[in-house]
Amino acid sequence: MADVLNFIRPHIRQMPPYEPILPFDVLSEELGIPVEELVKLDANENPFGPLPEVKEALTGLDTLHIYPDPESRLIRRMLAVHHQIPENQIVMGAGADELIDLVMRIVIDPGDRILNCPPTFGMYAFDGGLNQAEVITVPRKPDFSLDMEGIRRAVEQFSPKLLFIASPNNPDGGVLPEAIFQQLVELPLLLVVDEAYIQFSELGQAYLQKVGSHENLIILRTFSKWAGLAGLRIGYGIFPQEIVAMLMKAKQPYNVSAAAEHAAVVTMQHIAKADERIEKIVSSRKDLYTMLENFSWLAPYPSQANFILCRVIGQSALEVKNFLRQRGILIRYFNKPGLDDHIRISVGTQEQNEKLFAALKGIGE
């Protein structure tokens, strides 16, 4: 009998798997700690969850037996009004993750090149490999700023089709400066600016409104972080109109579930309340940064996202992560070049941050 793996495409067989965060119930069982006692600060989720109005609306949703609108017209209409952009520039996705893959699906032929600037969100390189792109890497500088000279050389040498830039960047929380944006958008490629965390930043650094002025600019947004809808998977992109038609042909027809769209619609109907929660997270981020500065062995980086990256000095970052994990406090450790002595901590509630502070005081004692 033939080896069943011989039926699988060779590049899929050779790809390393993406390593997602373990779910609550698995972690609870593994650690022997009840779910309600876990402090989850490892995935940049909104610690407050969705608005109460969203939870209530979902319990009354009576159309779950009906296929959703394949064009997600209602939420697109609301987003167009909110952002003051044309509705026909917006495409909805099952999270911004799906849109990253969709963009590559319509742009990349096997062997085409994309440009990636790590440390950054891992899905850019992952989806590049999935779509058989050659991923050209131009690492960021030690302060996580972009190496513009390296990017220009790579563009000239390799002629990549796509460049993905997160702003604020994950994992450091830095934003893309206006002057650098202007240089990037003039490159002969499609520039995709991923603004998944932009609501936690100074919105003057957002580039969503510039899509109409640049035919090679794409902006990605998500409801996962600021709206607390990570579990429902809904995001959106703002695209040049010519690209929208291609995306609509390539995407699955019912990619956004009825529940996800309904939750997003209700969130937009109560946007002022959602903004209040964003303000709470930004305020808690400032408090968390001050708290982390108290430890001589931690060097936190200023962040405009809902997380703070810290360099661990004089001890093992992995051991810090494991120490906290055994106490039910989950943070992110990066076993990657340039990050192997770093941890990333999501901004939690005041109670969660206080538990973190108490546990950190036990390190080194």
N, C-alpha and C positions, 0 to 999 in steps of 0.2 A: 504493500500500500504506500502511496506517495506521501511524503512529509507534507502535512497540511500547510505549513508555513511557506512552502514553495508557491502557494497561491497568493501570498501577500506581496505587495509591492516592495522591492528591495529597500528603498529609502525609508519606508515605514519600519521595516525590521531593524534597521540600523539606528533609528532615532532614539535618543535617551528619553524616558518618560518625563513629563512635567510633574513636579512634586507639589501638589496642593496641600493646604492646611487640613489637618485631620478634623472631622466634625466633632461636635460637642459630645455626643453619646459615646463615640469611640474613645475619646480622651478620658471621659468620666470612668468608663470601664477599665481602661488601661491604668489610670492613676489611683483608682479606688476612692475617688472624691465625687460626691454628688454634683450633678450638673449645676445646680443653683449656687454652689460654693466656688465654682471655677471663675477665675478672673481672666477673661479672654482679651488679650491685648496684642494679638499676633497677626491680625488680618486687616487692620485699618477699617473695621466695621464701625457703624454708628452705635455707640453704647446705649443710646436712648431708643433705638429701634424705630419702626414706622410710627407716624402720628396715630393717636387713638382713633381719629376719624377714619383712617385707612383700615385699621383692624375691624372697626364696626362695619364699614362698607363691604369688606370681603366676606364677612359672615352672612350678609344679605344678598350676595351675588347669585342670581338664579339663572344665569345663562351658561353655566359650565358645560352643558351638553351641546352647545352651539359653537361651531368654529368661529374664532375671532376674526375681526376685520384684517385681511391680509395687508392692508396699507396703513393700519393704525391711525386712521384719519383724525379721530377726536383728539388724541394726545398730540399729534403733529400740529393740529390747528392751534391748540393751547400753547405749545412751545413757540410757534411762529409769532403769536401775539406777545408772549412774554419776552422773547429775544428781539422782537421787531425785525424779523427776517422773513423772506418768502417761504411759505409752507413747502413748496416743491423743491427746496434745498435740503429737506430733512428726511433722513431714513432711520427707522427704528430698528433696534437689534435686541437679541437676547443677551443683554449686557453689552458694554463696549467691546468685550472679547470677541463676540461674533462678528462685529464690524471690522475688527482688525483682520480676521480671517477672510471676510468677504472682500475687503479691499485687495488683499493679496490674490484672492481667487480670480478677480477680474483683471488684474494687472500683470501677474507673474506667469511667465512661461518657464518650464524647467531650465535651470541654468542662469536665469536672470539674477541680478544682484540687488540686494537691499542693504542699506546702511544702518548700523546699530551702534549706539553709544553707551555702553555699560560703564558703571553699574546703572541699571534701569529696569523697568518692568520686563519680566522674563518672557512674556507672551510674544513680544516682537520677534525675538530669535526663534522661539518655539514654532510659531506659525510660519516663519520664513522656511524653516526646515520642512515643515509639513507640506508646504506648497512647492518644495524642491527649488527654493531660491538659494543662491550662494550668499551667506550672510557675511558682509564685510564689516569688521569691527574697528571702530575708532574709539578707544577708551577715553573716558573723561579724565580731567586733571585731578590731582589729589584733593582739591577743594570741590570736586564734582562739577565744575564748570566745563563747558564744551571746548574741545580742542579744535578751534576753527581752522587752523592751518592743516591739521590732520584730515579734517573733513573735506577741505578743498582738494587736497592731494588725492584723497580716495575717490572723490567725484571725477577728477580729471583722469585718474588711472583706470577706474573700474566702471564708470558710467552707470551707477546704480539707478534703479527706477524709483525707489521709495526710501524715505528717511523718516523714522518714527522718533519723535521727541515728546517726552512727558513733561508737562508743566502744570503744577509742581511735579518735580521728578520723584519717583519712588526708586530708591529708599531715602534720599536725603532731604526732600521737601523744598528744594530750591526752585525758583521760577525762571522762566526763559526771559532774559532781558530784551527790551524792545530793539536795541541796536543789533543784538545777535539774531533775533527773529528776522529783521530786515535783510540780513546777510543770507540766512538760510532760505528764505522764500524766493530769493533771486537765483538760487541754484537750479540747474536743468534737471529737476526731478519732482516727484510728488512729495510734498511736505505734509506729514500727518502729525498734528499737535494734539496730544492726548491730554485733555483737561479734566481728568477724572476727579481731581482734588481741588479744582479751581475755586469752588465756593468757600473754601477755608482760607483763601489768599486775599491779597489786595486785588480786587477785580480789575483795577487799572492795567494789570498784566495779562488780562485775558485777550484772546485773539479771535474769538468767535465772529465778531462783527466784520472782520477783514476778509472773510471768505469771498464775498462779492467783488472784492478788489483784486484778488489773485486767483487766476484760473488753475493754479497748481496747489492750492491750499485746501486741506481737509482738517476739520476739528471734530474730536470725539468727546462726548460727555456721557455721564452715567447717573442713574438714580441710586446706585448701590451705596455710595458713601454718605452724601449729605441728606438723602431722603430715607436712609435706613431700609432699602429694599433689595439688599444684596441677594437674599434668598429667592427673590422672584425673578431676577435676571431681566432687567430692562435698561437699555441705554440708547443713545442716539448719536447720529453724526450729522454735521453740516457740510455739504459737498457742493462743488460746482454742479450746475444743473445738468450738464452733459453726462456727468458720472452717475447721477442719480438713476437715470434710465437703465444704465448697465447693472447697477446694484440691484434694482428691482427685478431684473431678469434673472439674476444669479442667486438671490436669496431664496430660502425656503418660503413658501407662500404664507404659512401660518407660524412664523418664527417667534412672534411675541404673543404670549398667552393672554386670554381674556382677563385673568386675574392680575397679571403684571400690568397690562394697560389700565385697568380699572384703578389699581393702586396708584399708578402715576397720575392719573387724572384727578383723583381725590387729593393727592399731595399738592398738585398745582392749584386746586381750588382753595387750599388752606396754606398757601405759600408763605404767608406772614408768620404762621406758627412754626413752619419748617425753618425759616430764617432765624427765629428766636433760638432754636436748638443749635443752629450753626454758630451763633454768637456764644452760646454756652460752651461749645467745644473749643472755640478759639480762645475763650477766657481760660478754660481748663488747660489748654496747651501751654499758655504762658505760665500758669502755676506749676505744671509738670516740668517745664524747662527749668524753672527756678529750683524746684525740688531736686532735680537730677544734678544740678550744679553743686549741690552740697557734698557730693561724693568725689573725693580727690581722684578716684580711679575711673571716673566716668567723664567723658568730654562730649557733651551734647552739641549737635549742630542746630543752628537756627532753622526753623521750619515754617513754611506757609501751607502745610497740609494738616491732616489730623493724626499725625504721628511724628515721633522724634527719633532720629538716628543718633546713636552714641558710640563713640570709640571707647573701647575698654582698655585701660592702661594698667600694665603690671600684673595682669592675670588673664586667665582664659575666658574669652567671651562665651565659648560653648559651655564651660562649667557654670558661668553665671546663669545662662539660659536654663541649664538642667537643675540648678539649685532652686530657681524660682518655680520651675515646672513641678518639682516634687511637692511644692506647697500650693499647687493649684493655680499658679500665676503664669500665664502663657504669653511669651514674647517671641519675637522672630530673631533667629540667628542665621547669618549668611556664611556658608562655607564656600566662598567664591574669592577669586583674586581681588585684592583691594578692600575686601569686606570681612576677611576672616577674623578680624579683631573688632568687629562691630555687632551691635544689637539694635533692633528697631522696636520701639514701644508705641503702640497705638494710644491715643488719648482716650482715657476712660472717664467714668463718672467720678465725682469727688471721692466716693467711698472706695471705688476701685483703685484710684490713685493713692489713697491713704494706705490701702493694703499693700500695694507695691512698695511704697516708701518704707513701711515697717519691715517688709521682707528684705529689702536692699540693705537695711541697717545690720542685718544678720550676716552679710557677706564680709569675710575678712575678720570676723570676731574670733 
